[in-house]
Amino acid sequence: MNSLNKNKIVVVAVGLIIKDGQALLAKRAEHQHQGGRFEFPGGKVAAGELVTVALARELYEELGIHIHHPQFIQRLTYHYPEKTVRLHVYRIESFEGEPVGREGQPLHWVSLPQLFELNFPDANCPIVRAAQLPQRYSVTTNLITTEHDALPAWLAEQSIEKETDAWVYVRLPNASSTVYETAIKHLSMLRPDLHLIAVWDAPESVNEFIRGRHLTHNALLAQTDLTRPSEQYFWFAACHDEISLAHAARLGVDAVTLGTVLETPTHPDGKILGWDGFAQLAKSSDVPVYALGGMQPKDLTEAQANGGFGVAGMRFI
């Protein structure tokens, strides 16, 4: 294969089709590139074609369904030895018709956690993690004091207010490492259904209780590489500008918070992006973006209309 073909970029529209907590997968024919592996449905974007138009066309041609309101998740670029693929990934929860393999491909509905057990093309692996992400990302309130005696009230509040299976960023900026470890451990015991995300520099002893870690803006920019104990380990990060968004994408961060979008009492002196500023940054991001700052449940639709994946906040979940 000559270098011209090796450097060719193939643009692909991908649909993460979800129904009743399951994702729709196809299985590639053995003779295809990455044959025999599972994949998320989609196909090539023609020259000059809008990605969303290509997505709708490909899913109708492949599955016989008409999709509604595809929600952008992420852009992925992966370099195979023989070509480079750039995937534009959309989440789809509304469609007409019953999916069938119109090209003879076997179809499978698979629960979202089960996706980790299947064999995908390498370029699809980040989509498996993206499929797990919630559209609402909770941030804990702070402790009243930094001492252990503040934990019972905090634990009671957090364990009562969080929705079932919520993803929760345990952010306790004034807590000592000992208090922080105790908070994580006890919240995990009280609410084993929660997906806890620790601060980036939390002690290693919390690893058995968490799904991942969240980098501050400065910590993100200081990283040159990120490691994962397993494919089911998640990295989040705080971003405020194009530089941090681009760096998060280079590192392979799974999702970012972007703010401050609206005025909030927790950050009264923070720079306010507003929805226009948020949209400009979010639409340029290759990583799923959560709107942060003054968010309420009703703001999810607005965030998604402005290029975001979801919303993040302290008191709305």
C-alpha positions in Angstrom: 0.0 0.0 0.0 1.4 3.4 -1.0 1.8 6.3 1.5 -1.0 8.2 -0.2 -3.5 5.4 0.7 -2.1 5.0 4.2 -2.7 8.7 4.8 -6.2 8.8 3.5 -8.8 9.9 6.0 -12.1 8.1 6.0 -14.9 10.1 7.6 -17.6 7.9 9.2 -21.0 8.7 10.8 -21.7 6.4 13.7 -25.0 5.8 15.6 -25.1 4.7 19.2 -28.7 3.5 19.1 -30.2 2.9 22.5 -33.5 1.4 23.5 -34.5 0.3 27.0 -30.9 0.4 28.3 -29.5 -1.6 25.4 -27.4 -0.6 22.4 -27.8 -1.9 18.9 -24.8 -3.6 17.4 -24.0 -5.2 14.1 -21.4 -7.8 13.4 -18.9 -7.3 10.6 -18.5 -10.0 8.0 -15.3 -12.0 8.2 -14.0 -10.6 4.9 -14.3 -7.0 5.9 -11.6 -4.8 7.6 -11.7 -5.7 11.3 -13.9 -8.7 10.3 -15.8 -10.8 12.8 -16.0 -7.9 15.4 -19.0 -6.1 16.7 -19.6 -2.5 15.6 -21.9 0.4 16.1 -24.0 1.0 12.9 -23.1 3.8 10.5 -21.1 4.4 7.4 -19.0 6.7 5.3 -19.8 10.3 4.8 -19.7 11.3 1.1 -17.7 14.3 0.0 -19.7 17.5 0.7 -22.3 15.6 2.7 -23.4 16.8 6.1 -22.6 14.3 8.8 -26.1 14.2 10.2 -27.5 13.6 6.6 -25.0 10.8 6.1 -26.0 9.3 9.4 -29.7 9.3 8.6 -29.0 7.9 5.1 -26.7 5.1 6.3 -28.9 4.0 9.1 -31.9 3.8 6.8 -29.9 1.9 4.2 -28.4 -0.5 6.8 -31.3 -0.9 9.2 -34.4 0.4 7.6 -35.1 3.0 10.4 -35.8 6.7 10.3 -33.9 8.5 13.1 -35.0 11.5 15.1 -33.0 14.1 17.1 -29.5 12.5 16.9 -27.4 13.9 19.8 -23.7 14.5 19.1 -21.4 12.8 21.5 -17.8 12.9 20.2 -15.4 12.9 17.3 -12.7 10.2 17.3 -9.6 9.9 15.1 -7.9 6.5 14.9 -4.8 5.6 12.8 -4.8 2.0 11.5 -1.7 0.9 9.6 -3.6 1.0 6.3 -5.8 4.1 6.8 -7.0 6.7 9.2 -10.7 6.9 10.3 -12.5 9.8 11.8 -15.7 8.9 13.5 -18.5 11.3 14.3 -20.6 9.6 17.0 -24.2 10.4 17.8 -26.6 9.0 20.4 -30.0 8.1 19.1 -32.9 7.2 21.3 -35.8 8.1 19.0 -36.4 6.3 15.7 -39.2 4.8 13.5 -39.2 1.3 12.3 -37.8 -2.0 13.6 -34.1 -2.4 12.8 -33.3 -5.2 10.5 -29.9 -6.2 8.9 -30.8 -5.1 5.4 -27.3 -5.9 4.1 -27.4 -9.4 5.7 -25.5 -8.3 8.8 -26.5 -10.0 12.2 -27.9 -7.5 14.7 -27.8 -7.7 18.5 -29.3 -5.7 21.3 -26.7 -5.6 24.2 -27.0 -4.1 27.6 -24.6 -1.1 28.1 -22.4 -2.7 30.7 -22.1 -5.8 28.6 -20.5 -3.8 25.8 -17.2 -4.1 27.7 -17.2 -7.8 27.2 -17.4 -7.7 23.4 -14.7 -7.5 20.7 -14.9 -4.2 18.8 -12.6 -2.5 16.2 -10.0 -0.5 18.0 -11.5 2.8 16.9 -14.8 1.9 18.6 -13.5 1.3 22.1 -14.0 4.9 23.3 -17.6 4.7 22.2 -18.1 1.8 24.6 -17.2 4.1 27.5 -19.2 7.0 26.0 -22.2 4.7 26.0 -22.1 4.5 29.8 -22.0 8.2 30.4 -25.1 9.8 32.0 -26.6 13.0 30.6 -26.6 14.5 34.1 -23.4 14.5 36.1 -23.7 15.3 39.8 -21.2 17.2 41.9 -21.3 16.9 45.6 -21.7 19.8 48.0 -18.7 20.6 50.3 -18.3 19.7 53.9 -19.5 22.2 56.5 -16.1 21.8 58.2 -13.0 19.9 57.3 -13.2 17.5 60.2 -14.6 14.0 60.5 -17.6 15.2 62.6 -19.0 16.9 59.5 -19.2 13.6 57.6 -22.5 12.2 59.0 -24.6 15.1 57.9 -22.9 15.2 54.5 -23.3 11.5 54.0 -27.0 11.7 54.9 -27.6 14.5 52.4 -25.7 12.9 49.6 -27.2 9.4 50.1 -30.8 10.8 50.1 -30.6 13.3 47.2 -28.8 11.3 44.5 -30.8 9.5 41.9 -30.4 5.7 41.4 -27.3 4.9 39.5 -26.2 8.5 39.4 -22.7 9.5 38.4 -21.3 11.6 41.3 -18.1 13.7 41.3 -17.0 13.7 45.0 -15.4 17.1 45.2 -14.4 18.1 48.7 -11.7 20.7 48.1 -11.1 21.4 51.8 -11.0 17.9 53.1 -7.8 16.1 54.2 -6.9 12.9 52.4 -8.1 10.9 55.4 -11.5 12.6 55.5 -11.8 12.3 51.8 -11.1 8.6 51.8 -13.6 8.1 54.6 -16.2 10.1 52.7 -15.8 8.0 49.5 -15.8 4.7 51.4 -18.9 5.4 53.4 -20.9 6.9 50.5 -20.1 3.8 48.5 -21.3 1.6 51.3 -24.5 3.6 51.8 -25.2 3.9 48.1 -23.5 1.0 46.2 -25.5 1.9 43.1 -23.7 5.3 42.6 -20.8 5.6 40.2 -18.3 7.7 42.2 -15.7 9.8 40.5 -12.8 10.9 42.7 -10.7 14.0 42.5 -7.6 13.4 40.3 -5.1 13.3 43.2 -7.2 11.3 45.7 -5.3 8.6 47.6 -4.9 5.2 45.8 -6.8 3.6 48.6 -10.1 4.9 47.1 -9.7 3.0 43.8 -11.8 0.1 44.9 -14.8 2.4 45.4 -14.7 4.6 42.3 -15.3 4.5 38.5 -12.7 7.1 37.7 -11.1 10.4 38.4 -11.8 14.1 37.6 -8.9 16.4 36.6 -9.0 20.1 37.5 -8.2 22.5 34.7 -4.6 23.0 35.8 -4.0 19.3 36.5 -5.4 18.5 33.0 -2.9 20.9 31.3 0.0 19.4 33.3 -0.7 15.8 32.1 1.2 14.3 29.2 -0.4 10.9 29.4 -3.3 9.1 31.2 -3.4 5.5 32.3 -6.4 3.3 33.0 -6.4 0.3 35.4 -9.1 -1.1 33.1 -11.2 -0.2 30.1 -14.0 0.5 32.5 -12.1 3.3 34.2 -13.1 6.9 33.3 -11.3 10.2 33.1 -13.2 13.4 33.4 -11.7 16.9 33.3 -12.6 20.6 33.9 -12.2 22.8 30.8 -12.6 26.5 30.4 -11.2 27.2 26.9 -10.2 25.8 23.5 -6.7 24.9 24.7 -7.9 22.7 27.5 -10.6 21.1 25.3 -8.0 20.2 22.7 -5.6 18.9 25.3 -8.4 16.7 26.8 -9.0 15.2 23.4 -5.4 14.5 22.9 -5.1 12.7 26.2 -8.2 10.6 25.6 -10.3 12.1 28.4 -13.8 10.5 28.4 -15.8 13.7 29.1 -15.3 17.3 30.3 -17.2 19.9 32.2 -17.2 23.3 30.6 -18.2 26.5 32.4 -19.1 28.7 34.0 -22.2 28.9 31.8 -24.6 30.8 34.0 -24.1 32.8 37.2 -23.8 30.5 40.3 -23.3 31.3 44.0 -20.5 28.8 44.3 -18.3 30.7 41.8 -19.5 34.3 42.0 -16.3 35.7 40.5 -16.0 33.2 37.7 -16.0 34.2 34.0 -19.5 33.7 32.6 -19.6 32.1 29.2 -23.4 32.4 28.6 -25.0 30.0 26.2 -23.4 31.6 23.1 -19.9 31.3 24.6 -20.6 27.7 25.7 -21.9 26.8 22.2 -18.8 28.2 20.5 -16.5 26.0 22.6 -18.7 22.9 22.9 -19.3 22.6 19.2 -15.5 22.7 18.6 -14.9 19.9 21.1 -14.1 16.3 20.1 -14.9 15.2 23.7 -18.4 14.9 25.3 -19.1 18.2 27.1 -21.2 18.8 30.2 -22.5 22.3 30.8 -21.5 23.5 34.3 -22.5 26.5 36.3 -26.1 27.5 37.3 -27.5 24.3 35.7 -31.0 22.9 36.5 -32.6 19.8 35.0 -34.6 22.0 32.6 -31.2 23.2 31.1 -30.4 19.8 29.5 -32.3 20.5 26.3 -30.6 23.9 26.1 -27.2 22.4 26.7 -27.7 19.8 24.0 -29.0 22.4 21.5 -25.8 24.3 22.0 -23.5 21.4 21.3 -23.3 19.9 24.8 -23.8 16.2 25.8 -25.3 16.9 29.2 -25.4 19.1 32.3 -23.4 19.0 35.6 -24.2 20.6 38.9 -24.4 20.3 42.7 -28.1 20.3 43.7 -30.2 19.3 40.7 -29.7 15.5 40.9 
